[in-house]
Amino acid sequence: SKSSAPPPAPAAGPVEKPAEPTAEDKDIEQCLKNLGDDSAAVREAAVAALAGYGPRVREAVRKTWQEGKGEARWAALQVLGKVGQADDGKDILPLLAESDEVRLFSVLEALSSLKFPGARDQVLPLLGHASPLLRAEAATYLGQIGEKGQDEDRLLPLLEDKFPFVVTSVLAALGRVGTGPTRTALEKKLATTGDLSLAGQIIETLADLKSGESLLSYGAKCPASLRGKWLKALGRSQAPGALEVLAAEMAQGDQGLPWLALAGLGEMGTPESCAALRDVLAGKDEGMAVEAARFLARHRDPKAGPGLQARYGNGNPALRLECVKALGALGEASATDTLVAALKDDDKQVIQAAAEALKSHAWKSEEEIRKARADWFLPRLTLEFEGKGNVTLELFEDEFPNTVANFIRLADEEFFNNQKLYKVDPGVAIWTGDPDGLGSSGPGYTIKREKGPQPLGPGALLMDPEALAWSGSRFLVLLGPGTGLNRDGESFGKVVAGLDLLGKLTAEDRLLSVKVEKKRDHEYLPETSETVSAEETAPTDEKK
């Protein structure tokens, strides 16, 4: 029989190119390299930067720690303590045998940050170490992992340590694990010490331990310079009788310390203290009413709603803002009408806070908010790139009214349609908005430069700083931090969707269209100036 030929191999599909690393990926890679730099300052900066990225860098940092050598390994350990998980402590534990004091401190610091409980037996002896740094960090570790009463007897003697920073660490630890013996020791030390700094720390530790009786008995002896700290600690202790002391201090007005007493009242968080805060909210002093509103929101006081709504209608912008924020935090449906009314407030911050409060509650949809106030939201546009997909922009109309008006008008007139990207710098930015596609033309006019508070960064939208004097249409979107542009405060919009797509564009790609998805209910008429040619703005010997 004839042998049949083997079936043809399936055609290979297109090989997908690996995704280009983002600006953050590049920054992380450089920081990991910098962990082994000869300069201590560079290593410290790398540690801080990597810690800021959080758990996403954990695996890369673990690898550097396990495979690195010298300073890189120890710097990576510092980062791992900040971004790792408690289980990482199992791998770090053997390093407690390290003899170098500085490196042993790094090990202890990492174990403390990770709250790894398995090192207790090895750490306890370090309370007696000759190095005060190690004694302090050992106390910190025991406070982080201990339970009430655990190792209290080992920590208390260190209250007599001659190094103040050791005593500070011990007090913080005792604030977590201390019981009756700690209260007794602290009361005695507070009554005898002449060190005001130490006395202040003891007051705070007694508040951590809810030792209200100890704090109340100290009140008559409390120096004037510590009275504010004592009042705040008294509130935090929730001691019986603390409310009366704080109320009496507030009643003295300028003769007392009403603001610090109010802070103590705000620390309590009891039904009785919240009732007192509601009285402050309704009082004549608008500054104190602002603080009362914040505390009531913090404690989610269920009875604060009516008072907050009433105070919103009778307060300055700062007070109205805090009332709106507090009503949003409480989430009561009865506040709907007040929050909708706040969408028509004269203050932009109040309007935004009201919109955010309404959006965060299921009982009010974005569409309903939009009907109530058509201009609280920011304009949005969609950029369509040929064969690649869409990118969504949000424009900061409140800070850049003229720039946004110009951009929206050009989009509505389809000015940007079917344009080339006249410049692409991977990891830095993409440039477009030039009808000739060469970076040398525009709409025939220019617009003035505006400033706002928004920082530069990946996704920031700017008018091309090189063209502002003679082109009113060229713009760029940052792919990186934009530090070399020297144009802080000129970001008039941002990418809210599709930033990864922008990072994959090349100079061969084309912007098909810019479509306005939503805008406020008014005409967008920018102020423009007669165009000036690029040649006229180029530096000459005379101009130099």
C-alpha positions as CSV (number, residue, x, y, z in Angstrom):
1,S,0.0,0.0,0.0
2,K,1.1,3.5,-0.7
3,S,2.4,5.4,2.4
4,S,0.5,8.6,3.1
5,A,2.5,11.7,3.5
6,P,2.6,13.2,7.0
7,P,0.2,16.1,7.5
8,P,1.7,19.5,7.0
9,A,2.8,21.2,10.2
10,P,0.4,24.0,11.3
11,A,1.5,27.4,10.3
12,A,3.2,29.2,13.1
13,G,1.3,32.2,14.4
14,P,2.8,35.6,14.9
15,V,5.2,35.6,17.8
16,E,3.9,38.1,20.4
17,K,6.6,40.5,21.4
18,P,7.2,40.7,25.1
19,A,5.7,43.8,26.7
20,E,7.9,46.7,27.0
21,P,9.0,47.5,30.6
22,T,7.1,50.4,32.1
23,A,8.8,53.4,33.7
24,E,8.1,51.8,37.1
25,D,9.6,48.5,36.0
26,K,12.8,50.4,35.0
27,D,12.9,52.3,38.2
28,I,12.5,49.1,40.3
29,E,15.3,47.4,38.3
30,Q,17.6,50.4,38.8
31,C,16.8,50.6,42.5
32,L,17.6,46.9,42.9
33,K,21.0,47.5,41.3
34,N,21.6,50.5,43.6
35,L,21.2,48.3,46.7
36,G,24.8,47.2,46.0
37,D,26.2,50.7,45.3
38,D,29.4,51.9,47.1
39,S,27.6,55.0,48.3
40,A,25.6,54.6,51.5
41,A,23.4,57.5,50.5
42,V,22.5,55.8,47.2
43,R,21.7,52.6,49.0
44,E,19.5,54.4,51.5
45,A,17.6,56.1,48.6
46,A,17.1,52.8,46.9
47,V,15.8,51.2,50.1
48,A,13.3,54.0,50.6
49,A,12.2,53.9,46.9
50,L,11.7,50.1,46.9
51,A,9.8,50.2,50.2
52,G,7.4,52.7,48.6
53,Y,6.4,50.1,46.0
54,G,5.1,47.8,48.7
55,P,4.4,44.0,48.3
56,R,4.8,44.1,44.5
57,V,8.6,44.1,44.8
58,R,8.8,41.4,47.5
59,E,9.9,38.5,45.2
60,A,12.5,40.6,43.5
61,V,13.8,41.9,46.8
62,R,13.9,38.3,48.3
63,K,15.9,37.2,45.3
64,T,18.4,40.0,45.8
65,W,18.7,39.2,49.5
66,Q,19.2,35.5,48.9
67,E,21.6,35.8,45.9
68,G,23.2,39.1,46.6
69,K,26.6,39.7,48.2
70,G,28.0,42.3,50.5
71,E,26.0,45.5,51.1
72,A,23.4,44.6,48.5
73,R,22.3,41.7,50.6
74,W,21.9,43.7,53.8
75,A,20.2,46.6,52.0
76,A,17.7,44.1,50.5
77,L,17.1,42.8,54.0
78,Q,16.0,46.3,55.1
79,V,13.5,46.4,52.2
80,L,12.2,42.9,52.9
81,G,11.4,43.9,56.4
82,K,9.2,46.7,55.1
83,V,7.5,44.8,52.1
84,G,7.7,41.2,53.2
85,Q,5.4,38.8,55.0
86,A,5.6,37.3,58.4
87,D,6.8,33.9,56.9
88,D,9.9,35.6,55.6
89,G,11.0,35.7,59.2
90,K,11.8,32.0,59.1
91,D,14.5,32.6,56.5
92,I,15.8,35.7,58.3
93,L,15.9,34.0,61.8
94,P,19.4,32.3,61.3
95,L,21.0,35.7,60.8
96,L,20.5,36.4,64.6
97,A,23.8,34.6,65.0
98,E,25.4,37.5,63.2
99,S,28.2,39.0,65.3
100,D,28.4,42.5,63.6
101,E,26.2,44.8,65.7
102,V,25.1,47.0,62.8
103,R,24.0,44.0,60.8
104,L,22.4,42.3,63.8
105,F,20.4,45.5,64.3
106,S,19.2,45.2,60.7
107,V,18.1,41.6,61.4
108,L,16.2,42.7,64.5
109,E,14.6,45.6,62.7
110,A,13.3,43.3,59.9
111,L,11.9,40.8,62.3
112,S,10.2,43.6,64.3
113,S,8.6,45.0,61.1
114,L,7.4,41.6,60.0
115,K,6.1,40.8,63.5
116,F,7.6,37.4,63.2
117,P,6.9,35.6,66.5
118,G,9.4,32.8,66.2
119,A,12.5,34.7,67.3
120,R,11.4,35.5,70.9
121,D,13.8,33.1,72.6
122,Q,16.8,34.4,70.7
123,V,15.8,38.0,71.2
124,L,15.2,38.0,74.9
125,P,19.0,37.8,75.8
126,L,19.6,40.9,73.7
127,L,17.8,43.0,76.3
128,G,21.0,42.8,78.2
129,H,23.3,43.4,75.2
130,A,26.1,46.0,75.6
131,S,24.9,47.9,72.6
132,P,22.0,50.3,73.4
133,L,20.8,50.1,69.8
134,L,20.3,46.4,70.2
135,R,18.6,46.7,73.6
136,A,16.2,49.3,72.1
137,E,15.4,47.2,69.0
138,A,15.0,44.0,71.1
139,A,12.4,45.9,73.2
140,T,10.6,47.0,70.1
141,Y,10.5,43.4,68.8
142,L,9.0,42.1,72.0
143,G,6.4,44.8,72.1
144,Q,5.4,44.0,68.5
145,I,4.9,40.3,69.0
146,G,4.0,40.0,72.7
147,E,0.7,39.5,74.4
148,K,-0.5,41.3,77.6
149,G,1.9,40.5,80.5
150,Q,4.4,38.7,78.3
151,D,8.0,39.6,79.1
152,E,6.8,42.5,81.2
153,D,9.2,41.5,84.0
154,R,12.1,41.6,81.5
155,L,11.2,45.0,80.1
156,L,10.5,46.9,83.3
157,P,14.2,47.0,84.5
158,L,15.1,48.8,81.3
159,L,13.1,51.8,82.4
160,E,16.3,52.7,84.3
161,D,18.5,52.5,81.2
162,K,20.9,55.5,80.9
163,F,20.1,55.9,77.2
164,P,16.8,57.9,76.7
165,F,16.1,56.2,73.3
166,V,16.2,52.8,74.9
167,V,13.7,54.0,77.5
168,T,11.5,55.3,74.7
169,S,11.5,51.9,73.0
170,V,10.7,50.2,76.3
171,L,7.8,52.5,77.0
172,A,6.3,51.8,73.6
173,A,6.6,48.1,74.2
174,L,5.1,48.3,77.7
175,G,2.2,50.3,76.2
176,R,1.3,47.1,74.3
177,V,2.2,44.3,76.8
178,G,2.0,46.1,80.2
179,T,-0.4,45.3,83.0
180,G,-0.7,46.2,86.7
181,P,3.0,46.1,87.5
182,T,3.7,48.4,84.6
183,R,1.1,50.9,85.8
184,T,2.6,50.9,89.3
185,A,6.1,51.4,88.0
186,L,5.0,54.2,85.7
187,E,3.0,56.0,88.4
188,K,6.0,56.0,90.7
189,K,8.4,57.2,87.9
190,L,6.0,59.9,86.8
191,A,5.7,61.2,90.4
192,T,9.5,61.4,90.9
193,T,11.0,62.4,87.5
194,G,12.1,65.9,86.7
195,D,12.6,65.1,83.0
196,L,9.7,66.6,81.2
197,S,10.4,64.7,78.0
198,L,10.3,61.4,79.9
199,A,7.1,62.5,81.8
200,G,5.4,63.2,78.5
201,Q,6.2,59.7,77.2
202,I,5.0,58.1,80.4
203,I,1.7,60.0,80.1
204,E,1.2,58.7,76.6
205,T,2.1,55.1,77.7
206,L,-0.5,55.3,80.5
207,A,-3.1,56.4,77.9
208,D,-2.1,53.3,75.8
209,L,-2.8,51.2,78.9
210,K,-6.2,52.9,79.6
211,S,-4.8,53.9,83.0
212,G,-7.3,56.8,83.4
213,E,-7.1,56.8,87.2
214,S,-3.4,57.2,87.1
215,L,-3.7,60.1,84.8
216,L,-6.5,61.8,86.8
217,S,-4.4,61.6,90.0
218,Y,-1.5,63.3,88.2
219,G,-3.6,66.2,86.9
220,A,-3.0,68.4,90.0
221,K,0.8,68.0,89.7
222,C,1.0,68.2,85.9
223,P,3.3,71.0,84.7
224,A,1.8,73.6,82.4
225,S,4.0,72.6,79.6
226,L,2.6,69.1,79.7
227,R,-1.0,69.9,80.3
228,G,-2.0,69.7,76.6
229,K,-0.5,66.3,76.3
230,W,-2.1,65.2,79.5
231,L,-5.6,66.4,78.3
232,K,-5.3,64.5,75.1
233,A,-4.0,61.3,76.9
234,L,-6.9,61.7,79.4
235,G,-9.4,61.5,76.6
236,R,-7.7,58.5,75.0
237,S,-7.7,56.6,78.3
238,Q,-11.6,56.9,78.4
239,A,-11.3,57.3,82.2
240,P,-14.5,57.8,84.3
241,G,-14.4,61.5,85.1
242,A,-12.3,62.5,82.1
243,L,-15.2,64.0,80.2
244,E,-16.0,66.4,83.1
245,V,-12.3,67.5,83.3
246,L,-12.2,68.1,79.6
247,A,-15.5,70.0,79.5
248,A,-14.4,72.2,82.4
249,E,-11.2,73.0,80.6
250,M,-13.1,74.0,77.5
251,A,-15.5,76.2,79.5
252,Q,-12.6,78.3,80.7
253,G,-12.1,79.7,77.1
254,D,-8.9,81.6,76.6
255,Q,-8.0,81.1,80.3
256,G,-7.7,77.4,79.7
257,L,-6.6,75.2,76.8
258,P,-9.9,74.7,74.9
259,W,-8.4,73.4,71.7
260,L,-6.3,70.8,73.4
261,A,-9.2,69.8,75.6
262,L,-11.3,69.4,72.4
263,A,-8.5,67.1,71.0
264,G,-8.9,65.0,74.2
265,L,-12.6,64.9,73.7
266,G,-12.1,63.8,70.1
267,E,-9.9,60.9,71.3
268,M,-12.5,59.4,73.6
269,G,-15.0,58.0,71.1
270,T,-17.7,57.2,73.6
271,P,-21.4,58.0,73.2
272,E,-21.0,60.7,76.0
273,S,-18.0,62.3,74.3
274,C,-19.8,62.3,70.9
275,A,-22.8,64.1,72.5
276,A,-20.3,66.8,73.8
277,L,-18.8,67.1,70.3
278,R,-22.3,67.6,68.8
279,D,-22.7,70.5,71.2
280,V,-19.4,72.0,70.0
281,L,-20.5,71.5,66.4
282,A,-23.6,73.6,67.1
283,G,-21.6,76.3,69.0
284,K,-20.5,79.8,67.9
285,D,-16.9,79.0,67.3
286,E,-16.6,77.8,63.7
287,G,-13.0,76.7,64.0
288,M,-13.8,74.3,66.9
289,A,-17.0,73.2,65.0
290,V,-14.7,72.2,62.1
291,E,-12.7,69.9,64.4
292,A,-15.8,68.6,66.0
293,A,-17.2,67.6,62.6
294,R,-13.9,65.7,61.9
295,F,-14.1,63.8,65.1
296,L,-17.7,62.9,64.7
297,A,-16.9,61.5,61.2
298,R,-14.0,59.6,62.6
299,H,-16.1,57.9,65.3
300,R,-19.1,57.4,62.9
301,D,-21.4,58.9,65.4
302,P,-24.9,57.7,64.4
303,K,-26.6,60.8,65.9
304,A,-24.4,63.4,64.2
305,G,-26.4,63.6,60.9
306,P,-29.0,66.3,61.8
307,G,-26.4,68.6,63.4
308,L,-24.1,68.3,60.4
309,Q,-26.9,69.1,58.0
310,A,-27.9,72.1,60.0
311,R,-24.4,73.3,60.3
312,Y,-23.7,73.0,56.6
313,G,-26.4,75.6,56.0
314,N,-24.8,78.0,58.4
315,G,-21.0,77.9,58.2
316,N,-17.9,79.2,56.4
317,P,-16.4,77.2,53.5
318,A,-14.1,75.2,55.7
319,L,-16.9,74.2,58.0
320,R,-19.3,73.4,55.1
321,L,-16.5,71.2,53.6
322,E,-16.0,69.2,56.8
323,C,-19.8,68.8,57.3
324,V,-20.1,67.4,53.7
325,K,-17.2,65.0,54.3
326,A,-18.6,63.8,57.6
327,L,-22.1,63.2,56.0
328,G,-20.4,61.2,53.3
329,A,-18.5,59.1,55.9
330,L,-21.7,58.5,57.9
331,G,-23.6,57.3,54.8
332,E,-27.1,58.2,55.9
333,A,-29.7,58.3,53.2
334,S,-31.4,61.2,55.1
335,A,-28.4,63.4,54.0
336,T,-29.2,63.1,50.3
337,D,-30.9,66.4,49.9
338,T,-28.1,68.3,51.8
339,L,-25.4,66.7,49.6
340,V,-27.3,67.4,46.4
341,A,-27.7,71.0,47.6
342,A,-23.9,71.1,48.2
343,L,-23.4,70.3,44.5
344,K,-24.4,74.0,44.0
345,D,-22.1,75.4,46.6
346,D,-19.9,78.4,45.8
347,D,-16.8,76.5,46.9
348,K,-15.2,74.0,44.4
349,Q,-13.9,71.8,47.2
350,V,-17.3,71.5,48.7
351,I,-18.8,70.6,45.3
352,Q,-16.2,67.9,44.8
353,A,-16.6,66.5,48.3
354,A,-20.4,66.3,47.8
355,A,-20.0,64.5,44.5
356,E,-17.6,62.0,46.0
357,A,-20.0,61.5,49.0
358,L,-22.9,60.8,46.7
359,K,-21.0,58.5,44.3
360,S,-19.8,56.4,47.2
361,H,-23.4,55.5,48.3
362,A,-25.5,52.9,46.5
363,W,-28.6,55.1,47.0
364,K,-27.4,57.7,44.6
365,S,-26.2,57.0,41.0
366,E,-23.8,59.1,39.0
367,E,-26.6,59.8,36.5
368,E,-28.8,61.3,39.2
369,I,-25.9,63.4,40.5
370,R,-25.3,64.7,37.0
371,K,-28.9,65.8,36.7
372,A,-28.6,67.6,39.9
373,R,-25.4,69.4,39.0
374,A,-24.1,69.1,35.5
375,D,-20.7,70.6,36.1
376,W,-19.2,68.8,39.1
377,F,-17.5,66.1,36.9
378,L,-14.4,66.6,34.7
379,P,-14.6,66.3,30.9
380,R,-13.4,63.0,29.3
381,L,-12.2,62.2,25.9
382,T,-11.3,59.0,24.0
383,L,-8.1,58.8,21.8
384,E,-8.4,56.1,19.2
385,F,-5.1,54.7,17.7
386,E,-5.3,52.8,14.5
387,G,-5.1,49.1,15.1
388,K,-4.1,49.5,18.7
389,G,-7.1,50.5,20.7
390,N,-8.4,53.4,22.8
391,V,-7.0,55.6,25.6
392,T,-9.2,57.7,27.9
393,L,-8.3,61.2,29.1
394,E,-9.7,63.3,31.9
395,L,-9.2,67.0,31.7
396,F,-8.7,69.4,34.7
397,E,-11.1,72.1,33.6
398,D,-11.2,73.9,37.0
399,E,-7.5,74.6,37.0
400,F,-6.9,74.9,33.2
401,P,-10.2,76.4,31.8
402,N,-8.6,77.9,28.7
403,T,-6.3,75.0,27.8
404,V,-9.2,72.6,28.2
405,A,-11.6,74.8,26.2
406,N,-9.0,74.8,23.4
407,F,-8.5,71.0,23.5
408,I,-12.2,70.3,23.5
409,R,-12.9,72.7,20.7
410,L,-10.1,71.1,18.5
411,A,-11.5,67.7,19.3
412,D,-15.1,68.7,18.4
413,E,-13.8,70.1,15.1
414,E,-12.0,66.8,14.4
415,F,-8.7,68.7,14.2
416,F,-6.7,65.8,15.7
417,N,-8.2,63.1,13.4
418,N,-5.8,61.0,11.3
419,Q,-2.6,62.5,12.7
420,K,0.8,60.9,13.0
421,L,2.8,60.7,16.2
422,Y,5.6,63.1,15.2
423,K,7.8,62.0,18.1
424,V,7.9,58.9,20.3
425,D,10.5,58.5,23.1
426,P,10.0,55.1,24.8
427,G,9.6,55.4,28.5
428,V,9.4,59.2,28.3
429,A,6.5,60.5,26.2
430,I,4.6,60.4,22.9
431,W,3.9,63.7,20.9
432,T,1.1,64.4,18.5
433,G,-1.4,67.2,17.6
434,D,0.5,68.4,14.5
435,P,-1.5,68.2,11.3
436,D,1.7,68.0,9.2
437,G,3.1,65.2,11.3
438,L,6.5,66.9,11.5
439,G,6.3,68.8,14.7
440,S,6.3,72.1,13.0
441,S,2.7,73.3,12.5
442,G,-0.5,73.9,14.3
443,P,-4.0,75.4,14.1
444,G,-2.8,78.9,13.3
445,Y,-2.9,80.4,16.8
446,T,-1.4,79.9,20.2
447,I,-2.8,79.9,23.8
448,K,-1.5,81.2,27.0
449,R,0.3,78.9,29.5
450,E,-1.8,78.0,32.7
451,K,-0.6,76.5,36.0
452,G,-2.2,74.0,38.4
453,P,-1.4,71.8,41.4
454,Q,-1.3,68.5,39.5
455,P,2.2,66.8,39.5
456,L,3.9,65.4,36.5
457,G,4.1,61.6,36.1
458,P,3.1,58.7,33.9
459,G,-0.1,59.5,32.1
460,A,0.1,63.3,32.5
461,L,-1.2,65.4,29.6
462,L,0.7,68.6,28.6
463,M,0.8,71.0,25.8
464,D,4.2,70.6,24.0
465,P,6.4,73.1,26.0
466,E,8.6,73.6,22.9
467,A,5.6,74.8,20.9
468,L,3.6,76.9,23.3
469,A,4.8,80.1,21.7
470,W,3.6,79.2,18.3
471,S,1.3,76.2,18.2
472,G,-2.0,75.8,20.0
473,S,-2.5,72.1,19.3
474,R,0.7,70.1,19.8
475,F,0.5,68.0,23.0
476,L,2.2,65.1,24.7
477,V,1.4,62.3,27.1
478,L,4.1,61.3,29.6
479,L,5.1,57.7,29.9
480,G,7.6,58.4,32.7
481,P,8.1,61.0,35.5
482,G,8.8,63.9,33.1
483,T,11.6,65.3,35.4
484,G,13.6,66.7,32.5
485,L,10.8,68.9,31.1
486,N,10.9,71.6,33.8
487,R,7.1,72.0,33.4
488,D,5.8,71.2,36.9
489,G,2.2,72.3,37.3
490,E,1.3,72.3,33.6
491,S,-0.4,68.9,33.4
492,F,-3.9,69.8,32.3
493,G,-5.2,66.3,32.1
494,K,-4.4,62.6,32.8
495,V,-4.8,59.2,31.3
496,V,-7.5,57.2,33.3
497,A,-7.5,54.1,31.0
498,G,-5.1,52.8,28.5
499,L,-1.7,53.9,29.7
500,D,-0.1,50.5,28.9
501,L,-1.3,50.9,25.3
502,L,0.5,54.2,25.0
503,G,3.8,52.5,26.0
504,K,3.5,50.2,23.0
505,L,3.1,52.9,20.4
506,T,5.8,53.7,17.8
507,A,6.4,56.5,15.3
508,E,4.6,54.4,12.7
509,D,1.3,54.5,14.6
510,R,-1.5,57.0,13.9
511,L,-4.1,58.9,15.9
512,L,-7.4,58.2,14.2
513,S,-9.6,60.4,16.3
514,V,-10.2,62.3,19.5
515,K,-13.8,62.0,20.7
516,V,-15.3,64.1,23.5
517,E,-17.3,61.6,25.7
518,K,-18.6,64.1,28.2
519,K,-18.2,67.8,28.9
520,R,-19.9,70.4,31.0
521,D,-23.0,72.2,29.8
522,H,-21.5,75.4,28.5
523,E,-19.7,76.6,25.4
524,Y,-15.9,76.0,25.1
525,L,-14.5,79.1,23.6
526,P,-10.7,79.5,24.3
527,E,-8.8,82.8,24.3
528,T,-6.2,82.6,21.5
529,S,-3.4,84.8,20.1
530,E,-2.1,85.2,16.6
531,T,0.4,82.5,15.8
532,V,4.2,83.1,15.7
533,S,6.3,81.0,13.5
534,A,8.9,78.6,14.9
535,E,11.6,80.5,13.1
536,E,10.6,83.7,14.9
537,T,10.9,82.1,18.3
538,A,14.1,80.3,17.6
539,P,17.1,81.8,19.6
540,T,19.4,84.0,17.6
541,D,22.7,85.6,18.4
542,E,20.9,88.9,19.0
543,K,18.3,87.3,21.3
544,K,20.9,85.4,23.2
